[in-house]
Amino acid sequence: MTRETQPIGVAVVEYLGQYLVGIRGEQGPLAGYAEFPGGKCLLNERPADCACRECFEESGLEVTPAKLLLNAAFEYSHGTVDLHFWLCHPTHPALVADGHQGFRWVAPADFQHYRFPEGNLRLIELLTTGIVSGKVAT
């Protein structure tokens, strides 16, 4: 029996060179791991829209997608996911503050102090080495 791949929209929210990171609760898969806001796409929902919706639901922060940073499938023991990491920026920067429902702003140099799921490690590498940037050319 094959498992269906679940599309996941992930908001990689950048603001002033830092990224919005939270810690997963103790219930469910990957408990205690660091995460960017995101979750399962609804039926017919685009991953960019999902990333924005999930970010607002999880952190209370409204964001706007800028570009797809990385799309990668990853198989965990609990299922296979199709991760869509979307660079996003706060829609209303004046409302940005630490403590968005347990999320905080973290500089890429500090990612090493967090335990991210394996499916996120390529993105973490790209962000910490500067291969991809949260900055959008204008």
Backbone bond lengths (Angstrom), bond angles and torsions (degrees), N, CA, C in turn:
res aa  C-N    CA-C-N  psi(-1)  N-CA   C-N-CA  omega(-1)  CA-C   N-CA-C  phi
1 M - - - 1.455 - - 1.533 109.16 -
2 T 1.299 117.11 127.51 1.461 120.67 179.18 1.522 109.48 -95.18
3 R 1.313 114.22 145.52 1.462 119.74 177.68 1.518 109.22 -92.34
4 E 1.316 114.92 142.91 1.453 120.52 178.06 1.527 109.55 -75.07
5 T 1.328 115.98 139.13 1.456 120.46 177.32 1.525 108.86 -78.46
6 Q 1.311 116.23 128.93 1.459 122.31 -177.69 1.531 110.28 -95.87
7 P 1.356 118.30 118.66 1.472 118.87 175.61 1.528 110.84 -71.33
8 I 1.319 115.48 134.54 1.460 123.02 -178.53 1.523 109.03 -124.61
9 G 1.321 117.05 127.16 1.461 121.84 174.23 1.517 109.25 -97.90
10 V 1.327 116.90 125.22 1.461 121.96 -177.07 1.529 109.14 -121.59
11 A 1.331 116.04 127.09 1.468 121.89 178.37 1.527 109.02 -92.86
12 V 1.318 116.38 110.97 1.458 122.41 175.05 1.531 104.18 -95.43
13 V 1.326 115.13 88.82 1.464 121.48 -170.48 1.521 109.76 -86.74
14 E 1.333 115.50 117.15 1.465 121.63 179.40 1.518 109.70 -106.89
15 Y 1.336 114.42 137.71 1.460 121.09 174.52 1.529 107.66 -150.89
16 L 1.316 116.42 117.73 1.466 123.50 179.62 1.537 112.35 52.80
17 G 1.346 115.51 41.83 1.457 120.69 175.67 1.507 115.35 80.55
18 Q 1.329 117.88 5.69 1.462 121.63 177.59 1.523 109.41 -119.60
19 Y 1.341 115.90 162.34 1.456 122.08 -175.65 1.522 110.64 -125.44
20 L 1.327 115.27 146.35 1.457 122.35 -178.57 1.531 109.15 -79.48
21 V 1.339 116.24 118.76 1.463 122.57 -176.06 1.525 108.93 -132.23
22 G 1.323 115.76 139.60 1.461 121.85 175.58 1.518 109.84 -128.28
23 I 1.322 115.99 178.10 1.461 122.07 177.06 1.524 107.73 -118.38
24 R 1.331 115.94 128.23 1.464 120.58 -179.94 1.522 110.14 -63.05
25 G 1.313 115.29 145.14 1.462 121.04 178.16 1.520 111.75 -65.50
26 E 1.296 115.55 172.46 1.472 121.41 -175.91 1.528 112.79 -79.19
27 Q 1.313 118.11 -5.08 1.461 121.78 178.12 1.527 109.79 -101.35
28 G 1.301 117.32 141.81 1.459 121.54 174.32 1.511 113.78 89.42
29 P 1.341 114.86 -178.84 1.462 120.50 -178.08 1.530 112.29 -64.20
30 L 1.316 115.61 146.62 1.471 123.32 175.83 1.534 112.73 60.21
31 A 1.308 116.20 33.62 1.464 121.83 179.27 1.527 110.56 -56.43
32 G 1.330 115.93 134.04 1.458 121.96 177.05 1.518 114.93 84.19
33 Y 1.316 117.83 -5.17 1.467 120.64 178.25 1.524 110.44 -80.71
34 A 1.340 115.18 153.88 1.466 120.99 174.14 1.526 108.12 -74.69
35 E 1.324 115.50 151.79 1.461 119.25 -179.64 1.518 111.45 -152.98
36 F 1.311 114.49 154.21 1.453 121.91 166.63 1.526 104.91 -90.06
37 P 1.330 118.89 152.36 1.464 118.81 179.88 1.533 110.60 -61.18
38 G 1.309 115.98 137.72 1.457 119.59 179.10 1.502 111.49 171.46
39 G 1.319 115.55 176.88 1.446 120.29 179.91 1.513 112.28 176.88
40 K 1.314 114.52 -170.75 1.459 122.05 -176.18 1.522 111.22 -68.91
41 C 1.324 114.25 137.72 1.466 120.02 175.36 1.531 109.24 -72.99
42 L 1.309 115.29 140.01 1.452 121.14 173.05 1.524 108.58 -74.65
43 L 1.316 117.34 164.84 1.455 121.92 179.03 1.530 110.09 -54.02
44 N 1.323 116.90 126.00 1.476 124.72 179.67 1.527 114.13 65.09
45 E 1.319 118.84 15.20 1.462 121.63 177.86 1.530 109.49 -90.04
46 R 1.312 116.16 131.50 1.460 120.84 177.03 1.536 108.82 -70.58
47 P 1.349 117.53 143.69 1.466 120.13 -179.65 1.533 113.93 -56.27
48 A 1.335 118.29 -36.47 1.474 119.88 178.67 1.522 110.49 -63.92
49 D 1.332 116.67 -41.55 1.465 120.71 178.30 1.529 110.67 -67.21
50 C 1.323 115.73 -39.41 1.465 120.78 177.56 1.530 110.49 -61.33
51 A 1.333 116.85 -45.27 1.468 121.11 -179.57 1.531 110.32 -57.88
52 C 1.321 116.68 -44.36 1.476 120.67 179.98 1.524 111.22 -66.62
53 R 1.331 116.72 -44.19 1.468 120.95 179.73 1.523 110.81 -61.89
54 E 1.330 115.61 -48.40 1.469 120.08 -178.72 1.529 111.35 -63.62
55 C 1.323 117.11 -38.98 1.465 119.89 178.70 1.527 110.29 -60.19
56 F 1.327 116.65 -44.87 1.463 120.09 179.92 1.529 110.56 -65.85
57 E 1.342 117.66 -43.60 1.462 121.16 179.84 1.525 112.12 -62.73
58 E 1.336 116.69 -40.86 1.460 120.85 -174.62 1.519 113.96 -84.91
59 S 1.335 117.14 -34.05 1.469 119.27 -172.90 1.525 113.87 -118.72
60 G 1.329 117.07 -15.10 1.459 120.12 -175.91 1.518 113.21 79.97
61 L 1.330 117.25 4.19 1.465 121.60 -177.88 1.529 109.60 -100.23
62 E 1.326 116.29 124.44 1.452 121.47 177.00 1.524 108.57 -84.18
63 V 1.343 115.85 129.56 1.460 120.71 -177.45 1.518 111.04 -128.78
64 T 1.345 113.64 162.32 1.454 122.58 177.29 1.524 107.76 -120.36
65 P 1.348 118.00 129.49 1.466 119.38 179.13 1.531 111.01 -72.81
66 A 1.335 116.30 141.91 1.467 121.36 -179.98 1.523 111.56 -111.02
67 K 1.350 116.86 -47.46 1.467 119.71 -179.82 1.524 109.72 -165.50
68 L 1.325 114.48 155.59 1.456 121.20 175.22 1.527 108.18 -77.25
69 L 1.332 116.57 121.16 1.463 120.62 179.34 1.522 112.30 -86.89
70 L 1.335 115.25 -38.77 1.461 119.66 -174.97 1.516 108.91 -162.66
71 N 1.327 115.98 139.82 1.462 122.46 172.73 1.516 105.91 -126.46
72 A 1.333 116.53 121.69 1.456 119.85 -176.40 1.521 110.46 -149.01
73 A 1.325 116.10 135.83 1.458 121.15 173.59 1.521 107.94 -86.90
74 F 1.334 115.33 144.45 1.456 119.48 179.06 1.519 108.33 -146.36
75 E 1.337 115.80 138.91 1.455 120.41 -179.50 1.525 110.17 -106.34
76 Y 1.323 114.57 117.69 1.459 122.47 173.18 1.525 107.94 -102.53
77 S 1.317 117.54 168.77 1.461 120.41 177.70 1.530 111.33 -63.82
78 H 1.324 117.68 -26.35 1.468 121.25 -178.34 1.528 112.93 -92.37
79 G 1.334 118.22 -2.06 1.461 120.29 177.44 1.513 112.66 150.64
80 T 1.319 115.18 168.29 1.457 122.07 178.42 1.516 108.70 -99.25
81 V 1.318 115.57 133.76 1.459 120.82 -178.71 1.519 109.75 -120.94
82 D 1.323 114.75 147.79 1.462 122.64 175.27 1.526 105.48 -110.05
83 L 1.321 116.44 95.71 1.462 122.91 -172.45 1.524 111.68 -83.05
84 H 1.319 115.62 126.00 1.464 122.65 176.67 1.528 106.72 -116.49
85 F 1.330 116.39 100.68 1.467 122.01 -178.76 1.522 109.12 -88.84
86 W 1.320 116.49 109.72 1.463 122.33 -178.15 1.511 111.28 -104.09
87 L 1.320 115.89 123.53 1.454 120.42 171.23 1.524 106.80 -66.81
88 C 1.312 116.35 127.34 1.465 122.27 179.09 1.522 109.33 -131.79
89 H 1.315 114.78 158.51 1.465 121.06 176.22 1.523 108.47 -130.76
90 P 1.337 116.94 149.10 1.462 119.18 178.05 1.523 110.52 -57.59
91 T 1.328 116.02 133.31 1.461 121.13 179.18 1.520 110.75 -69.39
92 H 1.340 116.23 -34.34 1.466 122.37 -179.15 1.533 107.97 -126.09
93 P 1.345 118.50 83.99 1.461 121.11 -175.83 1.530 114.32 -54.32
94 A 1.316 117.81 -27.44 1.463 119.70 -179.93 1.527 111.76 -64.56
95 L 1.341 117.81 -18.53 1.460 121.49 -178.43 1.526 113.02 -94.62
96 V 1.330 116.69 2.05 1.465 120.76 -177.47 1.524 109.81 -75.74
97 A 1.312 115.27 130.02 1.469 122.13 175.64 1.522 107.54 -155.97
98 D 1.327 116.86 160.81 1.462 121.06 176.41 1.522 109.84 -67.49
99 G 1.316 116.32 158.90 1.451 121.01 172.25 1.509 115.08 82.93
100 H 1.325 118.04 33.16 1.455 121.07 176.46 1.524 109.43 -72.06
101 Q 1.344 116.23 86.62 1.459 122.08 177.58 1.530 110.79 51.54
102 G 1.309 116.91 47.07 1.455 121.68 177.97 1.518 114.90 92.33
103 F 1.320 117.96 -6.63 1.456 121.15 176.27 1.523 108.96 -90.63
104 R 1.333 116.19 152.33 1.465 121.29 178.12 1.514 109.95 -141.69
105 W 1.323 115.11 164.30 1.464 121.30 178.98 1.522 108.68 -87.74
106 V 1.334 116.27 128.68 1.467 122.10 -175.33 1.527 108.56 -131.13
107 A 1.330 116.52 131.42 1.462 122.08 175.05 1.526 109.04 -75.08
108 P 1.337 118.00 145.62 1.468 120.25 179.06 1.529 113.69 -53.23
109 A 1.330 117.82 -34.23 1.471 120.77 178.86 1.528 111.54 -62.86
110 D 1.324 117.82 -21.73 1.465 121.69 -179.36 1.528 113.66 -95.40
111 F 1.331 118.18 -1.48 1.463 120.76 178.04 1.528 111.25 -58.46
112 Q 1.331 116.58 -28.94 1.469 120.75 -178.91 1.523 112.55 -60.85
113 H 1.324 118.10 -19.21 1.463 122.36 -179.40 1.524 112.42 -88.23
114 Y 1.328 116.48 1.33 1.453 122.22 -177.91 1.527 110.02 -118.44
115 R 1.318 116.20 149.97 1.460 121.51 177.61 1.534 107.56 -102.45
116 F 1.340 116.13 103.99 1.457 122.26 179.55 1.527 109.37 -94.36
117 P 1.328 117.66 152.25 1.474 120.29 175.40 1.525 110.64 -62.04
118 E 1.326 115.45 153.24 1.470 120.40 -178.94 1.516 112.93 -55.23
119 G 1.323 117.45 -36.10 1.453 121.14 -179.29 1.520 113.80 -65.26
120 N 1.331 117.32 -14.76 1.468 122.58 179.33 1.525 113.12 -96.60
121 L 1.318 118.03 -10.49 1.468 120.21 -169.34 1.522 113.93 -64.25
122 R 1.318 118.47 -34.87 1.480 119.68 177.50 1.527 110.03 -65.16
123 L 1.323 117.22 -41.82 1.465 120.45 177.13 1.529 110.51 -62.76
124 I 1.319 117.09 -44.82 1.473 121.09 179.60 1.526 109.66 -58.25
125 E 1.329 116.44 -43.42 1.467 120.61 178.08 1.526 110.70 -60.94
126 L 1.327 116.90 -44.92 1.464 120.54 -179.42 1.529 111.61 -63.29
127 L 1.331 116.82 -39.81 1.468 119.91 -179.62 1.530 112.13 -72.81
128 T 1.315 118.10 -40.03 1.464 120.22 -176.77 1.514 112.82 -75.51
129 T 1.333 117.87 -27.36 1.460 119.81 178.70 1.516 112.28 -89.35
130 G 1.332 116.37 -9.07 1.451 120.14 179.89 1.516 114.07 81.63
131 I 1.363 116.71 8.31 1.463 119.24 179.39 1.523 109.54 -63.51
132 V 1.323 116.43 -40.06 1.462 119.94 169.49 1.515 106.21 -116.66
133 S 1.288 114.56 150.36 1.464 119.79 -176.17 1.507 109.89 -126.80
134 G 1.295 115.46 150.99 1.444 121.14 175.40 1.514 112.31 -78.14
135 K 1.292 115.89 -6.44 1.455 120.12 -179.13 1.521 109.78 -84.89
136 V 1.295 117.01 134.87 1.456 121.93 179.16 1.520 107.99 -105.80
137 A 1.334 115.54 128.97 1.476 119.21 178.89 1.517 109.80 -64.23
138 T 1.320 116.00 140.21 1.465 119.51 178.87 1.507 110.53 -111.37
